[in-house]
Amino acid sequence: MAKYPTLLEQFRSFYFQNNPKDLEKAVEYFSIFGGMGWNVDTDKAAIELIESKILKNYTYIHGDITKVTNSDKVSHSLLSGVAMGDRRMHSALKRARISRQDGERVVENLCDMGFLSLETSLEGPPSSDRIDDKLNFSVPFMRFWFSFISPFFKGIKDNDYAEVKKSFSSRESEFCNLTFESLSKELLKKSFKENPIMEIGSYWDRNVEIDILAKTKSGKIVAGACKYSNVKANKTDLTKLKEKCATADLTSDIYVLFSKSGFSNELKNEKGADVKLYALKNFKGLVENLSERDFIECIGKRY
């Protein structure tokens, strides 16, 4: 299996190389360009950079990606199904219109190459209630490509970018949420120093999904929710998280909420040993003490 740098390693490299002015832009632009080793001018609008760096170079980037996937149309359909859906195996196969047998073969191949990785629900339900694994892209840019570029290749080839821009404009915040969630897990691991996180992931079953579920060294259960929105997280978000845990029959000792836009005063009043709040400014902890050693040199073309 090919080994890619971890998401945190890629994020630290991206941050060191491009020095974004604020963490919101860091998360957004990393979600789009992360893992490619490109110099990204974060003073420019994302859609402007998408056009100049990606759409204008579609032929070259597409050519390099097909060298990895061997131009397999089934693989490309599956990758778009993963990128545009909830990442569950059955959802991706349904979107791509691929049989389970063909899909599992393709997934195994893509995982062997390191292109994708499988994620299992933490504290999964009994085996009698089998649920699908989820699929994750190893490189953020590849998820962007198969979300917004590959599905609209016909128009892009004709230099018509209208569909790409419309799709990105309507789904931008939703798209960045997964990166925010993944980085939130990294921040949580870094934050629990006295009682280290020993296991961390997400929980899902047929009825409910919990963004973050973790276990500490002392055995405490931590459940978390992530809100990548222009609206502050409030007490209702905490209540919903507790209700999800109850639905999943999970007993959480600590609740954590991560919010791009901060928290309401009512929710701040709930903060304590069993409720922890993390705002965007806290993510600065992920990019402390950066140096040349954190920079991951690009292998191949920079376009």
C-alpha positions in Angstrom: 0.0 0.0 0.0 1.3 3.4 -1.0 1.9 5.7 2.0 0.8 9.3 1.8 1.7 11.9 4.5 -1.0 12.1 7.2 -3.7 14.8 6.8 -2.0 16.8 9.7 1.4 16.5 8.0 -0.2 17.8 4.8 -1.9 20.6 6.6 1.2 21.7 8.4 3.1 21.7 5.1 0.4 23.7 3.3 0.3 26.2 6.1 4.1 26.6 6.2 4.3 27.0 2.4 1.5 29.4 2.0 1.2 31.3 5.3 -2.5 32.0 5.1 -3.7 35.1 7.0 -6.4 33.4 8.9 -7.4 29.8 9.9 -10.7 29.9 8.0 -8.9 30.5 4.7 -6.3 27.8 5.8 -9.1 25.2 6.1 -10.9 26.3 3.0 -7.9 26.5 0.7 -6.4 23.3 2.1 -9.7 21.5 1.4 -9.2 22.4 -2.3 -5.5 22.4 -3.0 -4.1 20.3 -0.1 -1.5 17.7 -0.9 -0.4 19.1 -4.2 2.5 21.2 -3.1 1.2 24.3 -4.9 2.0 27.8 -3.9 -1.5 29.3 -3.2 -2.1 33.0 -2.9 -4.8 33.0 -0.2 -5.4 36.7 -0.9 -7.1 35.7 -4.1 -10.7 34.3 -4.2 -10.9 30.5 -4.2 -12.9 30.3 -7.4 -10.2 32.5 -9.1 -7.5 30.1 -8.1 -9.6 27.1 -9.0 -9.9 28.5 -12.6 -6.2 29.5 -13.0 -4.6 26.5 -11.3 -7.0 23.6 -12.0 -9.5 24.4 -14.8 -6.9 25.9 -17.1 -4.6 22.9 -16.5 -7.4 20.3 -16.7 -5.7 18.3 -19.5 -2.4 17.9 -17.7 -3.9 17.1 -14.2 -6.4 14.7 -15.7 -3.5 13.0 -17.6 -1.5 12.5 -14.4 -4.5 11.2 -12.4 -5.3 8.6 -15.2 -1.8 7.3 -14.9 -2.6 6.3 -11.4 -6.1 5.0 -12.1 -5.1 3.4 -15.4 -7.9 5.4 -17.0 -10.4 3.0 -15.5 -13.9 4.6 -15.9 -15.3 2.4 -13.1 -12.7 3.8 -10.7 -13.4 7.4 -11.7 -17.2 6.8 -11.3 -16.6 5.3 -7.8 -14.3 8.1 -6.8 -16.9 10.7 -7.8 -19.5 8.7 -5.9 -17.4 8.8 -2.8 -16.5 12.5 -3.1 -20.1 13.7 -3.7 -22.0 11.5 -1.2 -21.8 10.5 2.5 -18.8 8.3 1.8 -20.6 5.1 2.8 -19.8 2.2 0.5 -23.4 1.5 -0.6 -24.0 5.2 -1.3 -20.9 5.5 -3.4 -21.9 2.4 -5.4 -25.4 3.6 -5.9 -24.2 7.0 -7.2 -21.7 5.4 -9.5 -24.2 2.8 -10.6 -21.7 0.0 -9.9 -22.5 -3.5 -8.6 -21.3 -4.5 -5.2 -18.9 -7.0 -6.6 -17.3 -4.6 -9.0 -17.2 -1.9 -6.4 -15.4 -3.9 -3.8 -12.8 -4.9 -6.4 -12.2 -1.3 -7.3 -12.1 -0.1 -3.7 -9.6 -2.8 -2.8 -7.4 -1.7 -5.7 -7.7 2.0 -4.8 -6.9 1.3 -1.1 -3.9 -0.8 -2.1 -2.6 2.2 -4.1 -3.2 4.4 -1.1 -5.6 6.6 -3.0 -8.4 5.8 -0.6 -8.7 4.4 3.0 -11.5 2.6 4.8 -12.9 3.9 8.0 -15.0 1.8 10.4 -17.6 3.2 12.8 -16.1 3.4 16.2 -18.1 1.4 18.8 -20.1 -0.1 15.9 -23.5 -1.7 16.5 -23.8 -5.5 16.9 -22.7 -7.6 13.9 -26.3 -8.5 13.3 -26.9 -4.8 12.3 -24.0 -4.6 9.8 -23.3 -1.2 8.4 -21.0 -0.1 5.6 -17.5 1.3 6.1 -16.8 4.8 4.9 -14.2 5.8 2.3 -11.7 8.6 2.7 -9.4 10.3 0.2 -5.8 10.3 1.2 -5.2 13.7 -0.4 -7.6 16.6 0.0 -7.2 17.8 -3.6 -8.3 14.5 -5.0 -11.6 14.7 -3.1 -12.1 18.2 -4.6 -11.2 17.0 -8.1 -13.8 14.1 -8.0 -16.4 16.4 -6.4 -16.3 19.4 -8.7 -14.0 18.7 -11.7 -14.3 15.1 -12.9 -18.2 15.2 -13.1 -18.2 18.2 -15.3 -15.3 17.3 -17.7 -17.3 17.8 -20.9 -17.9 21.5 -20.2 -14.4 22.0 -18.9 -12.9 20.5 -22.1 -14.9 23.2 -24.0 -13.6 25.9 -21.6 -17.1 26.2 -20.1 -16.7 26.5 -16.4 -20.3 27.5 -15.5 -21.3 24.1 -14.0 -18.2 23.9 -11.9 -18.6 27.4 -10.5 -22.3 26.9 -9.8 -21.7 23.6 -8.0 -18.8 24.9 -5.9 -20.7 28.0 -4.9 -23.6 26.0 -3.7 -21.6 23.3 -1.8 -18.5 25.1 -0.6 -19.2 25.2 3.1 -20.6 21.7 3.1 -17.5 20.5 1.2 -15.1 22.1 3.7 -16.9 20.6 6.7 -15.2 17.2 6.3 -11.7 18.8 6.4 -12.8 20.8 9.5 -14.0 17.6 11.1 -10.8 15.7 10.4 -8.6 18.6 11.7 -10.9 18.8 14.8 -10.0 15.2 15.6 -6.3 16.1 15.4 -6.8 19.1 17.7 -8.7 17.0 20.2 -5.8 14.5 20.3 -3.4 17.4 20.9 -5.6 18.9 23.6 -6.0 15.9 25.9 -2.5 15.9 27.3 -3.2 14.7 30.9 -5.6 12.0 29.8 -4.5 11.1 26.3 -6.8 10.1 23.5 -6.1 6.4 22.7 -8.7 5.8 20.0 -10.6 8.3 17.9 -13.0 8.3 14.9 -16.7 8.8 14.1 -19.8 6.8 14.9 -22.6 5.9 12.5 -25.4 3.4 12.3 -28.7 3.2 10.4 -30.3 5.9 12.5 -27.6 8.4 13.7 -24.2 9.9 13.0 -21.8 11.4 15.6 -18.9 13.4 14.1 -16.4 12.5 16.7 -16.2 9.6 19.1 -13.0 9.0 21.2 -11.7 7.0 24.2 -9.1 8.3 26.6 -6.4 6.4 28.4 -8.5 6.4 31.6 -11.5 5.0 29.7 -13.6 8.1 29.4 -15.8 8.4 26.3 -15.7 11.7 24.4 -18.4 12.6 21.9 -18.1 15.6 19.6 -19.9 17.7 17.0 -18.4 20.0 14.4 -20.1 23.1 13.0 -18.5 24.7 9.9 -21.0 27.5 9.5 -21.3 31.2 9.6 -23.7 30.8 12.5 -22.5 30.4 16.1 -23.0 27.1 17.8 -25.6 27.3 20.6 -27.0 25.2 23.4 -29.3 23.4 20.9 -26.2 21.9 19.2 -25.1 20.5 22.5 -28.6 19.1 23.2 -28.6 17.5 19.7 -25.3 15.8 20.4 -26.5 14.4 23.7 -29.7 13.1 21.9 -27.6 11.4 19.3 -25.6 9.6 22.0 -28.8 8.5 23.6 -30.1 7.2 20.3 -26.9 5.3 19.7 -27.1 4.0 23.3 -23.7 5.6 24.0 -22.8 7.0 27.4 -20.4 10.0 26.9 -18.4 11.4 29.8 -17.3 14.5 27.9 -18.9 16.5 25.1 -16.9 18.6 22.8 -18.1 21.1 20.2 -16.0 22.6 17.4 -17.3 25.7 15.7 -16.0 27.9 12.9 -18.0 30.9 14.1 -17.7 30.6 17.9 -20.4 30.0 20.5 -23.4 31.7 21.9 -23.2 33.0 25.5 -25.7 30.4 26.7 -23.5 27.6 25.4 -20.4 29.2 26.9 -22.1 29.0 30.3 -22.2 25.2 29.8 -18.5 25.0 29.5 -16.8 22.9 32.2 -15.1 19.6 32.8 -17.7 17.7 30.9 -18.3 20.2 28.1 -15.4 21.6 26.1 -15.6 24.2 23.3 -13.1 24.8 20.5 -13.3 27.8 18.3 -11.3 28.3 15.0 -8.6 30.2 16.9 -7.8 27.0 18.8 -6.7 25.4 15.6 -3.6 27.5 15.7 -2.3 24.8 18.0 -2.0 22.5 14.9 0.5 24.7 13.2 2.8 25.7 16.0 6.6 25.6 15.7 6.5 25.2 11.9 9.9 24.9 10.2 11.4 23.8 6.9 11.2 20.2 8.2 7.4 20.4 7.9 7.5 21.2 4.2 6.6 18.3 2.0 8.3 18.7 -1.4 6.0 18.3 -4.4 6.8 15.1 -6.4 6.0 15.6 -10.1 4.4 18.6 -11.8 3.3 21.8 -10.1 1.5 23.0 -13.3 
